Amino acid sequence: MQLPIFPANTKLLSSDWGVFEKDNFVYYLHNGSPVHIHDKNDLNTYRYVIATLIVNHSCSATVLTRLALIQTYM
């Protein structure tokens, strides 16, 4: 069994998923292990990763919006 150990500055998306930024890269972690990494300004990869998390029910759009990972446009 792997315990979910995350860096201190990680924003938790769920009990298993987290995201943090370091050196202009965004890291998406599952149980503390990096799964997706992209440049902070890479919008296409950001959209892909966010959509994948939502479609696979790893987290909800509500949680992502609350953590300001999804910007709402009204």
N, C-alpha and C positions, 0 to 999 in steps of 0.2 A: 504494500500500500504506500502510495506517495502522498505525503502531507502537502497541502497547498501553502507554500512559503513564497511570499511576494516581497519585492523591495519596498522600502518604507514609503516612497512617493507614488505608489500604485493606487489608481482609482479602481475599486472593485466593481465589476459589472454583475457578478453573481458570486456565489461561494467558490466557484471554480475558475472564473475568468476575471482577468484584470488587464489594465492598460496603463502604460507610463511612457514618458518622453525622456530621452537622454541623447545628448549630442546631435540634435536635429533629426533624430529618428524616433518613430513611434513603435513601441513594442506591445504586442497583444499576447498575453500569457495565459496558458491553461495549466492550472496547478503549479504555477511558478515557472514553467518552461515556456520559452518563446515559441509561438506558433506562426505568427505573422509579424513581419517587420517592414516598414516603409519609411521613406523620407517624409519629413513633416509637411512638405509642400506637394506631395504626390497625391493629387485629388482622386485620380482614377483608382489607385490601389486602396485608398481610404474608403471609397464608395464600395468597392468589391468586398473588403473585409467586413465593413458594417453590415452590408446586405447578407453576407454569409452567416454572420452571428445571429441575425434576426431570423433568417430562413431556417436555420438549424435549431432554433429555439434555445440558443445558448444564453441569450438575454433579450430583453424587450426594447422596443423603440422608446418606451417611457423612461426606462433606466438610462439609456443613452442620451436622451434629451435632458434629463435631470443632471447628468454629469457634464453637460455642455459638449458632448461629442457629436451631437446632431444639432445643427442650427435650424430653428424654425423660421420660416419666412411667411409673414402674414400681410 
